[in-house]
């Protein structure tokens, strides 16, 4: 599956910090890599876009896609749940259960799913209303599943 191929391509790179992008089967992948070791990657953000999609999903179809994505990610480290959906723009926001980080900050994963053809995935640290993207450490086996599940969701 695509997740295995992308991990292999990332690991073939020499640089520890770089932006990885690739197009496979009408999906554009963008991964901002901060570092990696033998078993995991340190990432800032992952992005996906179905370049063949025509942006013509209706609200019910979009809600179904969001629900299927939420169901697929039941294995993830911090379970993402639908937080908000903008029915006019067809943008959903899924968030994981927040965990307390250093200095009392609240940390959570966030997934923005737009118009049924774009996904952004990153980690947020929220300290007293000041939000910033932070690095996330994801083991290879989990990242492979995420890449596959996000890709499959965009192809439906």
C-alpha positions, 0 to 999 in steps of 0.5 A: 500500500501507499504508506509503505512506499512513502515511508521507504521513500522518506527513509531513503533521504539523507537529510533529517529535516526536509519537506517530502512531497510526492504524487501517487494515484491522483493524491498529492502528499506533503510531509514536513519532516523534522527528524527520524530514527529507526522506528519513528518520524518527527513531523510538523505536518502532513497534507493530502490532496486528491487532484482529480476530485471536482469538489462537488460533494454535497453536505450528506456525502461530506458528513459520511466521509467525515464519519468514515474517517473518524471510524477508521482512526479508532486505533490512533494514539489519541482518538480523534473525534469530530469537533466542528463542521462548517456546513457552508464551506464543507470543512470539518475539524477533528481533534484528539482528546487533549493531553496536558503537556509541559507548563500546563499547555493542552496538546492535541492532534487536529485534522482539517478535512476540506470539501472531501478532497483535502486533509491536513494533519498536525499537532497543536499546543494551546497554552492559555489561548496561544496556539502553535503547531508542534512536532509530533512523533509517530512510529512508522507502523502507525504512520503507514496506517494513517497514510493509507487511511487518509488516502483511502478516504480521499479516494471514496 
